[in-house]
Amino acid sequence: MKHVSLVDYNDGSSLEEKVNEWIVDNEDTLLEIIDIEYTQHGNVYLAIITYEERE
């Protein structure tokens, strides 16, 4: 199991787009996306993607 974190600032409006772009860019190596967790700390928005990679 692996994790990747993506960050956005201010209103976090582009974070979901960043997540979707990362998935598309890495779809050849992804076996399964296990979870996507979104959190906010002040004006910092964070997405943590948990996934399994193809061997």
Kinemage of the C-alpha trace (Angstrom):
@kinemage 1
@onewidth
@group {chain A} dominant
@subgroup {mainchain}
@vectorlist {calphas} color= white
{ca met a 1} P 0.000 0.000 0.000
{ca lys a 2} L 1.312 3.440 -0.927
{ca his a 3} L 0.265 7.012 -0.214
{ca val a 4} L 0.570 10.313 -2.045
{ca ser a 5} L -0.380 13.749 -0.726
{ca leu a 6} L -1.541 16.702 -2.778
{ca val a 7} L -1.866 20.237 -1.402
{ca asp a 8} L -3.907 23.308 -2.338
{ca tyr a 9} L -4.087 26.703 -0.667
{ca asn a 10} L -6.657 29.493 -0.206
{ca asp a 11} L -10.084 27.977 -0.945
{ca gly a 12} L -9.043 24.454 -2.037
{ca ser a 13} L -11.152 24.696 -5.177
{ca ser a 14} L -8.598 23.022 -7.448
{ca leu a 15} L -7.700 20.126 -5.129
{ca glu a 16} L -10.208 17.655 -6.599
{ca glu a 17} L -8.931 18.537 -10.084
{ca lys a 18} L -5.343 17.870 -8.937
{ca val a 19} L -6.430 14.484 -7.538
{ca asn a 20} L -8.163 13.552 -10.795
{ca glu a 21} L -5.129 14.626 -12.849
{ca trp a 22} L -2.815 12.527 -10.660
{ca ile a 23} L -5.072 9.492 -11.124
{ca val a 24} L -5.143 9.921 -14.915
{ca asp a 25} L -1.374 10.475 -15.077
{ca asn a 26} L -0.722 7.313 -13.034
{ca glu a 27} L -3.522 5.015 -14.197
{ca asp a 28} L -1.075 2.628 -15.894
{ca thr a 29} L 0.646 1.865 -12.585
{ca leu a 30} L -2.446 1.868 -10.344
{ca leu a 31} L -3.948 -1.456 -9.361
{ca glu a 32} L -6.564 -0.010 -7.011
{ca ile a 33} L -7.359 3.257 -5.243
{ca ile a 34} L -8.211 2.281 -1.698
{ca asp a 35} L -9.105 5.674 -0.235
{ca ile a 36} L -8.976 9.421 -0.866
{ca glu a 37} L -9.050 11.492 2.315
{ca tyr a 38} L -9.559 15.258 2.241
{ca thr a 39} L -8.589 17.445 5.208
{ca gln a 40} L -8.325 21.160 5.879
{ca his a 41} L -5.952 22.991 8.207
{ca gly a 42} L -6.718 26.720 8.067
{ca asn a 43} L -6.282 27.728 4.433
{ca val a 44} L -4.278 24.576 3.552
{ca tyr a 45} L -6.259 21.780 1.897
{ca leu a 46} L -4.768 18.306 1.730
{ca ala a 47} L -5.751 15.162 -0.173
{ca ile a 48} L -4.147 11.849 0.767
{ca ile a 49} L -4.560 9.071 -1.784
{ca thr a 50} L -4.034 5.511 -0.563
{ca tyr a 51} L -3.487 3.052 -3.383
{ca glu a 52} L -2.062 -0.283 -4.508
{ca glu a 53} L 0.469 -0.275 -7.320
{ca arg a 54} L 0.757 -2.835 -10.100
{ca glu a 55} L 3.845 -5.004 -9.929
